[in-house]
Amino acid sequence: MFKLIRMMKRRPGLTPQQFGDELRRLDAASPDRVVVSLSTGEVALGGEAPPFDGMAAHYFATLEGARAAAGGVADAVVCDEHLMAQKPNPAIGLKIIRTVYRRRDLTHAEFKDYWLKNHSRLEDRVIAESPVQRIIASFAVPEPGRDPAFDGMVELYFRDVADIRAMFAGPIPAMMRKDEENFVQMDAPAVRLVALELASRGGL
């Protein structure tokens, strides 16, 4: 599954609801599906002020379709999305959005390969042993001569804020950070925020 991600700030004078409506109306060459996420204003795992107010993910059946829609959009990132793990009948209210950069000595392919083949085993444990309901990983598709805004993005879904706090109070974050040392640039700046995912349009 391919998607075009845009992270945007809310214009002064717009309410969060109006901003969400604007994100829903964004046209990216008639994508198959659009998912809009609005920042709640909270951060997670060492983040500071939320770097953006909303994120629109436009989904496409092909990489070519996503790239065509991204043409000329400076802040767009084309990604390959993978559902890593989820509970049966997940109950979803909020999510943490986190971006990461690959370790400097790894290629994009090596970074993605480690995540899918090794880190994914720990994500299965996260689902089994914590309140996390669903984990989605997205990998930026590299383009010649252009560095993406991030190499990877993880979306951790929860029922509510209490479950987010419970997860961070337990051993899961330390376990995940330890393994991330194998493929993530740990000292790089990263987006870490809590968001509400609005109803999506369309479906594949």
PLY file of the C-alpha trace (Angstrom):
ply
format ascii 1.0
element vertex 204
property float x
property float y
property float z
element edge 203
property int vertex1
property int vertex2
end_header
0.00 0.00 0.00
1.39 3.41 -0.97
0.47 6.75 0.48
1.31 10.41 0.13
1.84 12.08 3.52
1.53 15.81 4.12
2.16 17.38 7.53
0.71 20.87 7.90
0.33 23.73 10.34
-3.09 25.29 10.97
-3.56 28.79 9.58
-4.27 31.51 12.16
-8.00 31.99 12.64
-9.00 28.43 11.77
-10.59 26.25 14.44
-9.36 22.65 14.70
-12.64 21.51 13.13
-12.26 23.89 10.18
-8.66 22.80 9.77
-9.75 19.15 9.73
-12.37 19.94 7.10
-9.71 21.59 4.95
-7.47 18.55 5.23
-10.32 16.30 4.15
-10.88 18.40 1.06
-7.28 18.21 -0.10
-7.28 16.75 -3.59
-4.33 14.54 -4.46
-5.28 13.32 -7.93
-8.38 11.46 -6.70
-6.67 9.07 -4.28
-8.36 5.83 -3.33
-8.54 6.74 0.35
-7.76 9.72 2.60
-7.03 9.52 6.34
-6.78 12.75 8.31
-5.11 13.05 11.73
-5.31 16.10 13.99
-2.79 16.84 16.73
-4.28 16.94 20.22
-1.50 19.30 21.29
0.18 16.61 23.39
3.61 15.16 22.77
5.10 11.79 23.61
8.44 10.17 24.39
10.55 13.27 24.82
8.90 15.40 22.15
8.54 19.15 22.52
5.82 21.33 20.96
3.92 19.47 18.21
5.69 20.37 14.93
2.46 20.22 12.93
-1.27 20.45 13.56
-2.54 17.91 11.07
-1.50 15.12 8.77
-3.27 13.97 5.61
-2.45 10.53 4.19
-3.68 9.96 0.64
-3.62 6.30 -0.36
-2.90 4.85 -3.79
-2.87 1.34 -5.22
0.42 1.97 -7.05
3.71 3.75 -6.40
3.36 5.54 -9.72
0.03 7.03 -8.64
1.46 8.30 -5.37
4.50 9.80 -7.09
2.36 11.52 -9.69
0.24 13.13 -6.97
3.37 14.24 -5.10
4.75 16.10 -8.09
5.21 19.75 -7.25
4.11 19.37 -3.61
7.16 20.45 -1.62
6.14 18.99 1.75
4.86 15.63 0.45
6.48 12.31 1.37
5.66 9.18 -0.62
5.63 6.09 1.61
5.16 2.35 1.53
2.80 1.36 4.39
2.80 -1.90 6.34
0.39 -3.08 9.02
2.83 -4.59 11.51
0.49 -5.98 14.18
-2.86 -5.41 15.84
-5.17 -6.82 18.46
-8.32 -8.69 17.38
-11.08 -6.09 16.95
-8.86 -3.15 17.95
-10.48 -0.31 19.90
-8.98 2.90 18.56
-9.32 6.41 19.93
-5.90 8.10 19.75
-2.53 7.41 18.19
1.07 8.42 18.61
2.80 9.52 15.41
6.57 9.19 15.49
9.09 9.70 12.71
12.64 8.33 12.66
15.77 8.51 10.53
17.78 5.45 9.51
21.18 4.89 11.06
23.83 6.67 9.00
25.65 3.48 7.99
22.50 1.82 6.60
20.88 2.17 3.20
17.14 2.75 2.92
16.74 -0.90 1.94
18.75 -2.15 4.93
16.80 0.10 7.31
13.46 -1.18 6.01
14.64 -4.80 5.93
15.72 -4.74 9.59
12.44 -3.20 10.70
10.30 -5.71 8.80
12.33 -8.81 9.67
13.61 -8.09 13.18
11.97 -5.11 14.87
8.56 -6.48 13.85
9.01 -9.38 16.29
9.13 -6.90 19.15
6.08 -5.12 17.77
4.21 -8.42 18.07
5.20 -8.42 21.76
4.04 -4.82 22.14
0.58 -5.82 20.93
0.48 -8.86 23.20
1.92 -7.24 26.33
0.74 -3.62 26.29
-2.39 -1.52 25.66
-1.26 -0.72 22.10
-4.08 -1.70 19.73
-2.44 -1.44 16.30
0.99 -0.64 14.85
1.49 0.74 11.35
4.93 1.40 9.86
5.51 3.62 6.84
8.77 3.82 4.91
9.69 6.83 2.80
10.34 5.84 -0.81
13.67 7.46 -1.70
13.93 9.64 -4.79
17.22 10.56 -6.50
18.51 13.94 -5.37
15.89 14.46 -2.66
16.11 13.64 1.03
12.70 12.83 2.55
11.50 14.52 5.74
11.95 11.15 7.49
12.96 7.57 6.66
10.31 5.82 8.72
7.11 6.60 10.56
5.34 4.50 13.16
1.74 5.01 14.23
0.80 3.43 17.58
-2.95 3.24 18.19
-4.57 3.35 21.64
-8.04 3.45 23.15
-7.39 6.56 25.22
-4.85 8.73 27.04
-4.87 6.42 30.07
-3.62 3.55 27.90
-0.88 5.76 26.45
0.31 6.63 29.95
0.15 2.99 31.02
2.30 1.92 28.08
4.99 4.52 28.79
5.01 3.60 32.49
5.94 0.00 31.65
9.02 -1.73 30.19
7.95 -1.60 26.53
9.51 1.78 25.54
12.96 0.81 26.88
12.80 -2.55 25.09
11.92 -0.88 21.79
14.55 1.85 22.11
17.24 -0.75 22.75
16.47 -2.53 19.50
16.14 0.75 17.60
19.85 1.30 18.20
20.40 -1.37 15.53
18.79 0.62 12.72
17.62 4.10 13.88
19.70 7.28 14.17
18.98 7.81 17.85
20.28 11.39 18.11
18.26 12.71 15.16
15.32 15.08 15.67
12.00 13.28 15.40
8.31 14.05 15.37
6.55 12.67 18.43
2.95 13.68 19.05
-0.49 12.43 19.99
-3.20 12.68 17.33
-6.86 11.96 16.78
-7.54 10.09 13.54
-10.67 11.38 11.85
-12.98 9.25 9.73
-11.36 8.27 6.43
-12.84 8.70 2.97
-12.93 5.80 0.53
-11.26 2.44 0.91
-9.15 -0.11 -0.92
0 1
1 2
2 3
3 4
4 5
5 6
6 7
7 8
8 9
9 10
10 11
11 12
12 13
13 14
14 15
15 16
16 17
17 18
18 19
19 20
20 21
21 22
22 23
23 24
24 25
25 26
26 27
27 28
28 29
29 30
30 31
31 32
32 33
33 34
34 35
35 36
36 37
37 38
38 39
39 40
40 41
41 42
42 43
43 44
44 45
45 46
46 47
47 48
48 49
49 50
50 51
51 52
52 53
53 54
54 55
55 56
56 57
57 58
58 59
59 60
60 61
61 62
62 63
63 64
64 65
65 66
66 67
67 68
68 69
69 70
70 71
71 72
72 73
73 74
74 75
75 76
76 77
77 78
78 79
79 80
80 81
81 82
82 83
83 84
84 85
85 86
86 87
87 88
88 89
89 90
90 91
91 92
92 93
93 94
94 95
95 96
96 97
97 98
98 99
99 100
100 101
101 102
102 103
103 104
104 105
105 106
106 107
107 108
108 109
109 110
110 111
111 112
112 113
113 114
114 115
115 116
116 117
117 118
118 119
119 120
120 121
121 122
122 123
123 124
124 125
125 126
126 127
127 128
128 129
129 130
130 131
131 132
132 133
133 134
134 135
135 136
136 137
137 138
138 139
139 140
140 141
141 142
142 143
143 144
144 145
145 146
146 147
147 148
148 149
149 150
150 151
151 152
152 153
153 154
154 155
155 156
156 157
157 158
158 159
159 160
160 161
161 162
162 163
163 164
164 165
165 166
166 167
167 168
168 169
169 170
170 171
171 172
172 173
173 174
174 175
175 176
176 177
177 178
178 179
179 180
180 181
181 182
182 183
183 184
184 185
185 186
186 187
187 188
188 189
189 190
190 191
191 192
192 193
193 194
194 195
195 196
196 197
197 198
198 199
199 200
200 201
201 202
202 203
